[in-house]
Amino acid sequence: MSGRNTHGWQRALICGASLFCFTSALQADVLVNDTWRDGTDGDPAAPVYSEAGVDADADGDLESAWYQGGAGSLDPVGANGPLRGDLGVGGTSSASWTSYFTAEGSEVNLAQGERVRVTWNFALSGVNNSNTSQNFRVALVDSPAAARLAANGAPGSGAYTGYGMFMNMGGTLGNANPFRLMERSGASGALLSGSGDWSPLANGATSGNAGYAAGVEYSFIMDILRNGSDAMEINVSMTGGNLNNSGTAAVSFTDPTANNGAYSFDTFAIRPSGATTTAAVFDTSLFKVEYFPIPEPTTLSLLAGVAAMAVRRRR
């Protein structure tokens, strides 16, 4: 093959890659993208809960309300955040921090080929040296209507459906499964306090490796895709510092049971358990929820036409 033709194919491949990235970006509907510019975390109030992609108060953020239960406090430190969860130095009691990114009845309901993605960026203060617990827990679920909060408190008990991460937090990872993906069993119970209501699926970090450190920003991403076989493809990562000796803990799992037959999501919840097994302070700089619907047929046809023209032009 001549050098000229080789370069042509390279240009076509670059064009195709760019088109793929453009298509992916086009599909994303951002429901929440909050950095607490207005210095509040309680709006929109129930039963709205979330701006759901529309900046109703024109503050530059797409907001969802947060509800605090248990120990400590959860408040923005001021305009532009961060949202601070303070459990107190030496605290041993757990807290619950809960946000609903859609109103009840408007859940993200995944069709085949669609996905939902949550990004949570945070930094820590007062991280313990090491422990053997899985007391650092988060969940992406669909909440039963009766279990939803309208004021500060812990979420009600109910038959939640979805996935969670039961993680170990310390300067050194001390649990045998320090980054463990879990599936809600379908039983009616508290959201994150009872491990018996969850079933383990996979682990993505190694005990004895480096854990978390104060002053480092971490980015947690949970991405769930409903594939063409109606299975759930779950990809979860935590990046930052020297976590897991590489800067990344990650787990991927394909769940053929399809979230106990449910494909809906509306809730993100965090449950830390005091400075003795997690950290004293969590400073959240970003909370983002994205929904990736299947593009309309006319959009797909347009993109296919653009790709064809690009290839012909390169030829």
C-alpha positions as CSV (number, residue, x, y, z in Angstrom):
1,M,0.0,0.0,0.0
2,S,1.4,3.4,-0.9
3,G,2.1,6.1,1.7
4,R,-0.6,8.2,0.3
5,N,-3.3,5.5,0.7
6,T,-2.0,4.7,4.2
7,H,-2.4,8.3,5.2
8,G,-5.9,8.3,3.7
9,W,-6.9,5.3,5.8
10,Q,-5.4,7.0,8.9
11,R,-7.5,10.1,8.2
12,A,-10.6,8.0,7.8
13,L,-10.0,6.2,11.0
14,I,-9.4,9.5,12.9
15,C,-12.6,10.8,11.3
16,G,-14.5,7.7,12.4
17,A,-13.2,7.9,15.9
18,S,-14.1,11.6,16.1
19,L,-17.6,10.8,14.9
20,F,-17.9,8.0,17.5
21,C,-17.0,10.5,20.2
22,F,-19.5,13.0,18.8
23,T,-22.2,10.4,18.8
24,S,-21.5,9.4,22.4
25,A,-21.6,13.1,23.5
26,L,-24.8,13.7,21.5
27,Q,-26.6,10.9,23.4
28,A,-25.9,12.2,26.9
29,D,-28.7,13.9,28.8
30,V,-27.3,15.6,31.9
31,L,-29.9,15.4,34.7
32,V,-27.7,16.8,37.5
33,N,-24.4,18.7,37.4
34,D,-24.1,20.3,40.8
35,T,-21.1,22.3,42.2
36,W,-23.2,24.2,44.8
37,R,-22.7,27.6,43.2
38,D,-25.7,29.0,45.1
39,G,-24.5,27.6,48.4
40,T,-27.7,25.5,49.1
41,D,-28.3,21.8,49.0
42,G,-32.0,21.6,49.8
43,D,-33.6,22.6,46.5
44,P,-35.6,21.7,44.6
45,A,-37.8,20.6,47.5
46,A,-40.0,17.5,47.5
47,P,-41.9,16.3,45.5
48,V,-39.7,17.8,42.7
49,Y,-36.3,16.8,44.2
50,S,-34.3,17.6,41.0
51,E,-34.0,20.1,38.3
52,A,-33.6,17.1,35.9
53,G,-31.7,18.9,33.3
54,V,-33.3,22.3,33.5
55,D,-31.5,25.1,35.4
56,A,-34.7,26.5,36.9
57,D,-33.0,29.0,39.2
58,A,-30.4,30.1,36.6
59,D,-27.5,29.7,38.9
60,G,-25.4,27.7,36.4
61,D,-25.9,24.3,38.2
62,L,-28.3,21.5,37.6
63,E,-29.3,20.7,41.2
64,S,-30.8,17.9,43.2
65,A,-31.7,18.1,46.9
66,W,-29.7,16.3,49.5
67,Y,-31.0,14.8,52.7
68,Q,-28.8,14.1,55.8
69,G,-29.5,11.5,58.4
70,G,-27.6,10.1,61.4
71,A,-24.4,11.5,62.7
72,G,-22.8,14.9,61.9
73,S,-23.9,17.4,59.3
74,L,-24.2,17.9,55.5
75,D,-24.1,21.5,54.2
76,P,-22.2,23.5,51.6
77,V,-19.4,25.6,53.1
78,G,-20.6,28.5,51.1
79,A,-21.2,29.7,47.5
80,N,-19.4,27.4,45.0
81,G,-19.2,24.6,47.6
82,P,-17.9,22.1,48.4
83,L,-20.8,20.2,50.0
84,R,-19.3,19.2,53.3
85,G,-20.3,16.0,55.2
86,D,-18.8,16.3,58.6
87,L,-18.8,13.3,60.9
88,G,-16.6,14.8,63.6
89,V,-13.0,13.7,64.5
90,G,-13.0,10.4,66.2
91,G,-16.7,9.8,65.5
92,T,-18.0,6.2,65.3
93,S,-21.6,6.7,64.3
94,S,-22.9,6.4,60.7
95,A,-24.5,9.0,58.5
96,S,-26.7,8.8,55.5
97,W,-26.6,11.3,52.6
98,T,-29.3,10.8,50.0
99,S,-30.2,12.5,46.7
100,Y,-33.0,11.8,44.2
101,F,-32.1,12.8,40.7
102,T,-35.6,12.5,39.3
103,A,-39.1,12.9,40.8
104,E,-41.1,9.9,41.7
105,G,-42.8,8.5,38.5
106,S,-40.0,10.0,36.3
107,E,-37.3,7.5,37.0
108,V,-34.5,6.8,34.5
109,N,-35.9,3.6,33.0
110,L,-33.3,2.0,30.8
111,A,-34.3,0.5,27.4
112,Q,-31.9,-1.8,25.6
113,G,-28.8,0.0,24.7
114,E,-29.3,2.8,27.2
115,R,-27.2,3.6,30.3
116,V,-27.0,5.8,33.4
117,R,-23.8,7.2,34.8
118,V,-23.1,8.9,38.2
119,T,-19.9,10.9,38.8
120,W,-19.0,11.9,42.4
121,N,-15.9,13.9,43.1
122,F,-14.7,14.4,46.7
123,A,-11.8,15.0,49.0
124,L,-11.2,13.8,52.5
125,S,-10.0,14.9,55.9
126,G,-9.2,12.8,58.9
127,V,-8.8,9.4,57.2
128,N,-8.1,6.5,59.6
129,N,-5.0,4.4,59.2
130,S,-6.5,1.0,58.6
131,N,-9.5,-1.1,59.5
132,T,-11.2,-4.3,58.2
133,S,-14.8,-3.0,57.6
134,Q,-16.8,-2.3,54.5
135,N,-18.3,0.8,56.1
136,F,-17.8,3.1,53.1
137,R,-21.0,2.4,51.1
138,V,-22.8,4.0,48.2
139,A,-25.8,2.9,46.1
140,L,-27.4,3.7,42.8
141,V,-31.0,2.4,43.1
142,D,-34.7,2.9,42.5
143,S,-36.4,4.0,45.7
144,P,-40.0,2.9,46.5
145,A,-42.2,5.9,46.7
146,A,-43.0,5.3,50.4
147,A,-39.3,5.2,51.3
148,R,-38.5,8.6,49.8
149,L,-37.5,11.5,52.1
150,A,-39.1,14.9,52.2
151,A,-36.9,16.2,55.0
152,N,-33.6,15.4,56.6
153,G,-33.4,11.8,58.0
154,A,-32.4,8.3,56.9
155,P,-34.2,6.8,53.9
156,G,-37.1,4.6,54.8
157,S,-37.1,0.8,54.6
158,G,-38.4,-0.7,51.4
159,A,-37.8,-3.1,48.5
160,Y,-35.1,-1.1,46.7
161,T,-33.7,-2.4,43.4
162,G,-30.3,-1.5,42.1
163,Y,-26.6,-1.8,42.8
164,G,-24.2,-0.7,45.5
165,M,-20.5,-0.6,46.5
166,F,-19.4,-1.8,49.9
167,M,-15.9,-0.4,50.3
168,N,-13.1,-0.3,52.8
169,M,-11.6,3.1,53.6
170,G,-8.3,3.6,55.3
171,G,-4.7,4.7,54.6
172,T,-4.2,1.0,53.8
173,L,-6.9,-1.2,52.4
174,G,-7.7,-3.7,55.1
175,N,-10.7,-5.7,54.1
176,A,-10.4,-8.9,52.0
177,N,-12.8,-7.3,49.4
178,P,-12.2,-3.6,49.7
179,F,-14.0,-2.5,46.6
180,R,-17.0,-4.8,46.4
181,L,-19.9,-4.5,43.9
182,M,-23.2,-5.6,45.4
183,E,-26.7,-6.2,44.1
184,R,-29.8,-5.4,46.1
185,S,-31.4,-8.8,47.0
186,G,-35.0,-7.5,46.6
187,A,-35.8,-7.8,50.3
188,S,-37.6,-5.0,52.1
189,G,-35.1,-3.3,54.5
190,A,-33.0,-0.2,55.1
191,L,-31.1,1.1,52.1
192,L,-27.4,0.7,53.1
193,S,-27.2,-0.2,56.8
194,G,-27.9,-3.9,56.4
195,S,-25.4,-5.9,54.4
196,G,-27.8,-8.9,54.5
197,D,-30.1,-7.1,52.1
198,W,-27.3,-7.2,49.4
199,S,-25.6,-9.9,47.4
200,P,-21.9,-9.7,46.4
201,L,-21.0,-9.8,42.7
202,A,-17.4,-8.9,42.3
203,N,-14.4,-7.1,43.8
204,G,-12.0,-4.6,42.3
205,A,-9.1,-3.8,44.7
206,T,-6.6,-5.7,46.7
207,S,-6.3,-5.9,50.5
208,G,-2.9,-4.5,51.7
209,N,-2.6,-2.0,48.9
210,A,-2.6,1.7,49.4
211,G,-5.9,3.2,50.4
212,Y,-7.2,6.8,50.8
213,A,-5.3,10.0,51.8
214,A,-6.4,13.4,53.1
215,G,-6.3,16.3,50.7
216,V,-6.6,14.1,47.6
217,E,-9.5,14.5,45.2
218,Y,-11.1,11.2,44.3
219,S,-13.5,10.5,41.4
220,F,-16.1,7.8,41.8
221,I,-17.9,6.7,38.6
222,M,-20.7,4.2,38.4
223,D,-22.0,3.3,34.9
224,I,-24.8,0.9,34.2
225,L,-25.8,-0.3,30.7
226,R,-28.8,-2.4,29.8
227,N,-27.5,-4.4,26.9
228,G,-29.3,-6.2,24.0
229,S,-29.7,-9.3,26.1
230,D,-31.5,-7.4,28.9
231,A,-28.5,-8.0,31.2
232,M,-26.9,-5.2,33.2
233,E,-23.3,-4.3,32.4
234,I,-22.0,-2.5,35.5
235,N,-18.6,-0.6,35.5
236,V,-17.4,1.1,38.6
237,S,-14.2,3.0,39.2
238,M,-12.5,5.1,41.9
239,T,-9.5,7.1,40.9
240,G,-7.2,9.4,42.8
241,G,-3.8,9.4,44.6
242,N,-2.1,6.1,44.9
243,L,-5.3,4.1,45.6
244,N,-4.9,0.4,45.1
245,N,-1.2,1.1,44.3
246,S,-2.1,2.3,40.9
247,G,-4.4,5.3,41.4
248,T,-7.4,3.2,40.4
249,A,-9.8,0.7,41.9
250,A,-12.2,-0.7,39.3
251,V,-14.7,-3.5,38.9
252,S,-16.8,-4.7,35.9
253,F,-19.6,-7.2,36.0
254,T,-22.4,-8.4,33.7
255,D,-25.5,-9.2,35.7
256,P,-27.8,-11.6,33.7
257,T,-30.5,-11.2,36.4
258,A,-31.1,-7.7,35.2
259,N,-31.4,-5.9,38.6
260,N,-34.0,-8.3,39.8
261,G,-36.1,-7.5,36.7
262,A,-36.1,-3.7,37.3
263,Y,-34.3,-1.2,35.0
264,S,-35.2,2.0,36.8
265,F,-33.0,4.4,38.8
266,D,-33.7,7.6,40.7
267,T,-31.5,7.6,43.9
268,F,-27.9,8.0,44.8
269,A,-27.0,7.4,48.4
270,I,-23.8,7.5,50.5
271,R,-23.4,5.9,54.0
272,P,-20.1,6.6,55.8
273,S,-19.6,5.2,59.3
274,G,-17.5,7.7,61.2
275,A,-13.8,8.7,61.3
276,T,-12.8,5.4,62.9
277,T,-13.7,3.4,59.7
278,T,-14.0,6.0,57.0
279,A,-13.1,9.7,57.4
280,A,-14.0,12.7,59.5
281,V,-14.9,15.0,56.6
282,F,-16.1,14.5,53.0
283,D,-15.9,17.5,50.7
284,T,-17.9,17.0,47.5
285,S,-16.9,19.2,44.6
286,L,-19.1,17.6,41.9
287,F,-22.2,15.4,41.7
288,K,-23.3,14.6,38.2
289,V,-25.9,12.2,36.7
290,E,-26.1,11.4,33.0
291,Y,-28.6,9.4,31.1
292,F,-27.7,8.1,27.6
293,P,-30.8,7.4,25.6
294,I,-30.9,5.7,22.2
295,P,-30.7,8.4,19.6
296,E,-33.8,9.0,17.4
297,P,-33.7,7.2,14.0
298,T,-33.4,10.5,12.2
299,T,-30.3,11.4,14.2
300,L,-28.7,8.0,13.5
301,S,-29.4,8.5,9.8
302,L,-27.9,11.9,9.8
303,L,-24.7,10.7,11.6
304,A,-24.4,7.8,9.2
305,G,-24.6,10.2,6.3
306,V,-21.9,12.4,7.8
307,A,-19.7,9.4,8.2
308,A,-20.2,8.2,4.6
309,M,-19.4,11.7,3.3
310,A,-16.3,11.9,5.4
311,V,-15.0,8.6,4.1
312,R,-15.7,9.6,0.5
313,R,-14.0,12.9,1.0
314,R,-10.9,11.2,2.4
315,R,-10.8,8.8,-0.6
